Amino acid sequence: MSNDWKIPQEPEPIWREGAALASFPPISENMEADVVVIGAGITGVTTAYLLAKDGRKVILAEADRVLNGTTGHTTAKITVGHDLIYNELIQHFGQEKAKQYFLANKAGMEFIEKAVNDLNIDCDFKKQTSYLYATADSSLRNLQKELEAYEKLGIKGDLVERLSIDVPVKSAISLPEQAKFHPVKYLAALLQAFIDMGGTVYEQSVAVDVQESKRMEVIFQNGCKISCDKVAACSHFPFFDGKGFYFARMYAERSYLIAVKPQKAFPGGMYLSVDDPKRSVRSASWRGEDWVLIGGESHKTGQGRDTSDHYAALADFGDRTFGIREYAARWSAQDLITLDKVPYIGPVTGNKSNVLVATGFRKWGMTNGTAAALLFKDVIAGKPHPYADVFNPSRFSADPSIKHFVMQNADVAAHLLKGKLEMVQQSAEDLKKDEGGVVFHNGKRTGGYRDQDGVIHLVDTTCTHLGCECEWNKGDRTWDCPCHGSRFSYEGEVVEGPAKKPLKKIE
């Protein structure tokens, strides 16, 4: 790699710039609404917008800041080309349900384009051709099967032998008429339209439970309640699972992105390798200039190597492929993946139809999240939805769900034991400034981080969800649970669920 550029020290997604986002107060009193939407990402904001447009009284509540979670860390590709998925769906669920998945995501893609045009949203929306490419001979047959699945489902794709970017490929599938955009600019406009229609937004408002009396009641961490008829749980991990055991039916993956200014002109298009390690490439407008976003390096949360190595691997790929003039930003994202790779969208359990859940988008939240909002709109209106069956959260088919269920929970058990038996050598005093890790303190395993001012922050690394031992994430300065994907700040505060309580601080 060339050494004319420096790696940024702080993880920061580029989408936080260029979008005027208002601040909203936390909830401070008991209220009533027709529908309460929890989670202000793409699903929550789109759901709130659609329901308000239908004339319903809607309250949208976010535990942190609006559009700051997974939606704010996406690659922001708007496409139905979700890696190699359609042949697998046909094999496991049949052609009809595979087509439902495609059509639902196509509807999500079309809704985004229509909303951009109807609301005249300035969000860098641009049509692009999307490419899935193979660099290894072993992937050629899988690519051919995927193209055959496209033909069965009516997806317009073509086989090409070359790409416009300088990557040696064996073959690739091109998918025209896909798109890219600035997700925060887009959703900021939908959010403002929701407010203009009388919608209410609360930030820093952590929903912790749903209770049922005469109506549904959403309970918040500060004791406030909202009475409503329906609840739409659009948080990344469901804040309420109604004994649906979602933590055991999904696993969390982290992936990484960098924004670089290339030496070679970028030819356009969106690219994703089907081999491992994954490489995702697209361009983006930022600060009035064109940049290239390079993503990949997926691994289960809390189980990867040093996170700095992942960023370095992406930079190495970018330097070899485009040449890097400037390295501007880096960040990571967390995605939830279901047992069968299809999101859970619908009633949280079979006997709790008034609580809806949308989760497990498997890195494809822009279309899946929008499809979830369209499904919620119909369900809340009492209308049948044409694609509800394939996303039903209560499904549990033997192929492949049973196999993946056993594998994932065996993995959880292995990491639970590993963390408890780990021999720790270093002490808190060994940590340098801006360094964290597992330390031995007062006779037990402890999480330590020494900040830039030299202050040491100590926490009990035992995850407050089910007791696994968290691992240090150097790149994001967080404690990540390898069992179910919970994440905590270096001070122990919850960053990602399913955990609801912070790690215990140690003086």
ROLONU-946875 format. One record per residue (C-alpha): x negated, y, z; residue in one letter. Coordinates in steps of 0.2 Angstrom, whole numbers, padded with zeros to 4 digits, always signed. Each point is the difference from the previous one (the first is absolute). Layout:
# ROLONU-946875
XYZA...
***
This chain:
# ROLONU-946875
+0000+0000+0000M-0005+0018-0003S-0004+0011+0015N+0007+0016-0006D+0015-0001+0011W+0004-0003+0018K+0013-0011+0008I+0013+0010+0010P+0000-0004+0018Q+0018+0003+0004E+0014-0011-0008P+0013+0011-0008E+0012-0004-0014P+0001+0013-0014I+0019+0000+0000W+0001+0011+0016R-0006+0015-0010E+0011+0009-0012G+0017-0003+0008A+0008+0012+0011A+0007-0010+0015L+0010+0008+0014A-0002-0005+0018S+0015-0007+0009F+0004+0000+0018P+0001-0017+0010P+0017-0005+0005I+0005+0007+0017S+0019-0004+0002E+0013-0013-0003N+0008+0001-0017M+0012-0008-0012E-0001-0004-0018A+0007-0012-0013D-0017-0007-0004V-0017+0001+0009V-0015-0003-0011V-0016-0005+0009I-0016+0004-0009G-0004+0014-0012A-0009-0009-0014G+0006-0003-0018I+0014-0012+0006T+0006+0011+0014G+0000+0017-0009V+0008-0008-0016T+0013-0008+0011T+0004+0016+0010A+0001+0010-0017Y+0012-0013-0008L+0011-0001+0015L+0001+0019+0003A+0005+0001-0019K+0014-0012+0004D+0006+0012+0013G-0005-0009+0016R-0007+0008+0015K-0018-0007+0001V-0014+0002+0013I-0018-0004-0006L-0012-0004+0014A-0019-0003-0001E-0012-0006+0014A-0014+0010-0007D+0000+0013-0014R+0011-0001-0015V-0009-0008-0015L-0016-0004+0010N+0001-0019+0001G-0002-0013-0014T+0009+0012-0013T-0014+0013+0003G-0014-0013-0003H+0007-0008-0016T-0008-0001-0017T+0017+0007-0006A+0002-0012-0015K+0018-0001-0006I+0000-0016-0009T+0009-0017-0001V-0017-0008-0003G-0003-0007+0017H-0015-0010-0002D+0003-0018-0005L+0017-0003+0007I+0013-0004-0013Y-0006-0017-0004N-0001-0004+0018E+0017+0006+0004L+0008-0010-0014I-0009-0016+0006Q+0006+0003+0018H+0017+0008-0002F+0005-0003-0018G+0002+0012-0014Q+0016+0009+0006E-0008+0006+0016K-0016+0004-0008A+0010+0011-0012K+0009+0008+0014Q-0017+0005+0008Y-0005+0008-0017F+0016+0009-0003L+0001+0007+0018A-0018+0007-0002N+0005+0007-0018K+0015+0009+0008A-0012+0007+0013G-0012+0006-0013M+0014+0008-0010E+0008+0008+0015F-0017+0009+0004I-0001+0007-0018E+0018+0006+0000K-0003+0008+0017A-0015+0009-0006V+0010+0007-0015N+0016+0004+0009D-0008+0009+0014L-0014+0007-0011N-0014-0007+0012I-0018+0006-0003D-0008-0016+0005C-0013-0004-0014D+0012-0014-0007F-0007-0007-0015K+0004-0016-0011K-0015-0012-0001Q-0004-0017-0007T-0003-0012+0014S-0013-0015-0002Y-0003-0016+0009L-0017-0006-0005Y-0010-0016+0003A-0019+0000+0001T-0002-0019+0003A+0004-0015-0011D+0009-0008+0014S+0013+0014+0000S+0004-0001-0018L+0013-0014+0002R+0009+0010+0014N+0000+0015-0011L+0008-0010-0015Q+0013-0007+0012K+0005+0017+0006E+0002+0006-0018L+0011-0015-0003E+0010+0005+0016A+0002+0018-0007Y+0007-0007-0016E+0013-0010+0009K+0005+0015+0011L+0001+0013-0014G-0015+0009+0006I-0009+0009-0014K-0019-0004+0001G-0014-0004-0012D-0016-0010+0001L-0015+0011-0004V-0019-0005-0001E-0008+0016+0005R+0003+0015+0012L-0004+0018-0002S-0010+0000+0016I-0017-0008+0000D+0004-0016+0009V-0004-0017-0008P+0016-0009-0002V+0005-0017-0006K+0018+0006-0004S+0013+0012+0007A+0019+0003-0001I+0006+0017-0004S+0016+0007+0006L+0005+0016-0008P+0012+0014+0007E-0005-0002+0018Q-0005+0016+0010A-0010+0009+0014K+0004+0015+0011F-0004+0009+0016H+0010-0009+0012P+0000+0013+0014V+0005+0014-0012K+0014-0011-0007Y+0007-0005+0017L-0002+0018+0007A+0012+0006-0013A+0013-0014+0004L-0002+0004+0019L+0004+0018-0003Q+0015-0005-0011A+0006-0011+0015F-0002+0015+0012I+0009+0011-0012D+0015-0012+0000M+0001+0001+0019G-0012-0014+0005G-0010+0001+0016T-0018-0005+0002V-0009-0004+0016Y-0019-0004+0002E-0010-0007+0014Q+0016-0010+0005S-0004-0018+0003V+0015-0011-0001A-0002-0016+0011V+0017-0009+0000D+0017-0002-0007V+0015-0003+0012Q+0018-0004-0005E+0014+0007+0010S+0015+0008-0008K-0012+0006-0014R-0018-0004-0003M-0012+0010+0011E-0018+0003-0005V-0011+0002+0015I-0015+0011+0000F-0016+0000+0011Q+0005+0016+0009N+0017-0007+0005G+0010+0009-0014C+0013-0010-0009K+0009+0002-0017I+0017-0008-0002S+0004-0006-0018C+0009-0012-0011D-0016-0007-0009K-0019+0000+0003V-0012-0001-0014A-0017-0006+0007A-0012+0007-0014C-0016+0001+0012S-0015-0010-0007H+0002-0014+0012F+0018-0002+0007P+0002+0010+0016F+0015-0012+0004F+0000-0018-0006D+0016-0007+0008G-0009-0017+0004K-0004-0001-0019G-0019-0004+0005F-0007+0011-0014Y-0017+0000+0009F-0001-0019-0004A+0007+0002-0018R-0012+0013-0006M-0019+0004+0001Y-0009+0017-0002A-0013+0003-0013E-0012+0015+0000R-0007+0007-0017S-0011+0015-0004Y+0000+0015-0012L-0013+0013-0005I+0002+0015-0011A-0014+0004-0011V-0004+0012-0014K-0007-0010-0015P-0014+0003-0011Q+0009-0008-0015K+0016+0007-0005A+0015-0011+0006F+0010-0007-0015P+0017-0001+0009G+0010-0015+0005G+0002-0009+0017M-0011-0016+0003Y+0001-0015+0012L-0011-0015+0000S+0008-0017+0003V-0017-0007+0007D-0007+0002+0017D-0006+0012+0006P+0014+0011-0007K-0004+0016-0009R+0014+0013-0003S-0004+0015-0010V+0011+0015-0005R-0003+0019-0002S+0007+0014+0010A+0001+0019+0000S-0007+0008+0016W-0006+0017+0003R+0003+0005-0018G-0012-0014-0006E+0001-0018-0007D-0006-0013+0012W+0000-0019+0000V+0007-0011+0014L-0008-0016+0002I+0008-0013+0012G-0002-0018+0006G-0009-0010+0013E+0015-0007+0008S-0001-0011+0016H+0011-0005+0014K+0001+0014+0013T-0013-0002+0014G-0009-0014-0010Q-0011+0009-0012G-0019+0004+0000R-0006+0017+0005D+0012+0012-0009T-0014+0011-0006S-0005-0014-0011D+0017+0000-0009H-0002+0018-0004Y-0018-0003-0006A+0006-0014-0011A+0013+0011-0009L-0013+0014-0002A-0012-0012-0008D+0014-0006-0012F+0004+0018-0004G-0018+0005-0003D-0003-0015-0012R+0016+0003-0009T+0002+0019-0002F-0015+0008+0009G+0004+0010+0015I-0003+0019+0000R+0009+0003+0016E+0007-0011+0014Y+0014+0011+0007A+0011-0011+0011A+0003-0017+0008R+0014-0009+0009W+0008-0016+0004S+0017-0007-0001A+0010-0014+0009Q+0013-0010-0009D+0011-0014+0007L+0002-0016-0010I+0015-0012+0002T-0002-0019+0000L+0006-0001-0018D-0006+0017-0006K+0017+0007-0003V+0005+0015+0012P+0014-0002+0014Y+0013+0012-0004I+0018-0001+0007G+0008-0004+0017P-0014-0003+0013V+0008-0017+0005T+0016-0009-0006G+0010+0005+0015N-0006+0019+0001K+0007+0007-0016S+0000+0018+0006N-0019+0000+0002V-0009+0000-0017L-0018-0003-0002V-0012+0003-0014A-0018-0007+0001T-0014-0010-0007G-0002+0009-0017F-0017-0008-0003R-0009+0015-0007K+0014+0005-0012W+0010+0012+0011G+0003+0013-0013M+0013-0011-0010T+0004-0012+0014N+0003+0014+0012G+0011+0009-0012T+0010-0016-0004A+0003-0003+0018A+0008+0018+0002A+0011-0004-0015L+0005-0017+0008L+0003+0009+0017F+0011+0013-0008K+0012-0014-0007D+0000-0010+0016V+0005+0015+0010I+0013+0005-0012A+0007-0018+0001G-0004-0004-0018K-0008-0016-0007P-0018+0003-0006H-0005-0010-0015P-0018-0004+0007Y+0004-0003+0019A-0002-0019-0001D-0018+0000-0004V-0005+0012+0014F+0011-0007+0014N-0011+0000+0016P+0009-0016+0006S-0007-0011-0014R-0012-0013+0005F-0004-0012-0014S-0011-0015+0002A-0010+0004-0015D-0011+0010+0003P+0006+0007+0017S-0003-0015+0011I-0018-0003-0006K-0004+0019+0003H+0009+0000+0016F-0011-0014+0007V-0016+0007-0008M+0003+0018+0007Q+0004-0006+0018N-0015-0012+0000A-0011+0015-0004D+0008+0010+0014V-0004-0014+0012A-0018-0001-0006A-0002+0019+0003H+0008+0000+0016L-0012-0013+0007L-0015+0008-0009K+0003+0017+0008G+0002-0008+0018K-0016-0010-0002L-0011+0013-0008E-0017+0003+0009M-0003+0019+0001V-0018+0006+0001Q+0000+0019+0000Q+0006+0012+0013S+0009+0017-0001A-0017+0009+0003E-0007-0008-0016D+0012+0009-0011L-0006+0015-0010K+0010+0015-0005K+0014-0004-0012D-0003-0018+0003E+0013-0013+0006G+0001-0018+0004G+0004-0014+0012V-0011+0002+0016V-0002-0009+0017F+0007+0011+0014H+0004-0004+0018N-0002-0018-0004G+0013-0001-0015K+0002+0003-0018R+0003+0018-0003T+0002+0012-0015G-0011+0015+0000G-0003+0015-0011Y-0012+0014+0003R+0007+0016-0009D-0010+0014-0008Q-0002+0009+0017D-0007-0015+0008G+0016-0004+0010V+0003-0019+0001I+0018-0006-0002H+0004-0018+0007L+0015-0010-0002V+0006-0018+0003D-0001-0008-0017T+0014-0012+0004T+0014+0004-0013C+0016+0005+0009T+0011-0010-0012H-0005-0018+0003L-0017+0000+0008G-0013-0002-0014C-0016+0009+0002E-0002+0015-0012C-0016+0004-0010E-0008+0016-0004W+0003+0008-0017N-0015+0011-0003K+0007+0009-0015G+0016+0006+0008D-0006+0000+0018R+0014-0011+0005T+0003-0016+0010W+0008-0013-0012D+0009-0016+0005C-0005-0015-0010P+0016-0009+0004C+0015+0011-0005H-0008+0016-0007G+0003+0012+0015S-0012+0014+0000R-0005+0013+0014F-0010+0016+0001S-0016+0000+0009Y+0009+0007+0015E+0013-0015-0001G+0015+0009-0008E+0010-0011-0012V-0003+0004-0018V+0008-0015-0008E+0013-0013+0006G+0006-0012+0005P-0007+0005+0016A+0010+0014+0009K-0011+0003+0016K-0017+0008+0000P-0016-0009+0005L-0004+0002+0018K-0013+0013+0003K-0015-0004+0011I-0008+0014+0010E
***
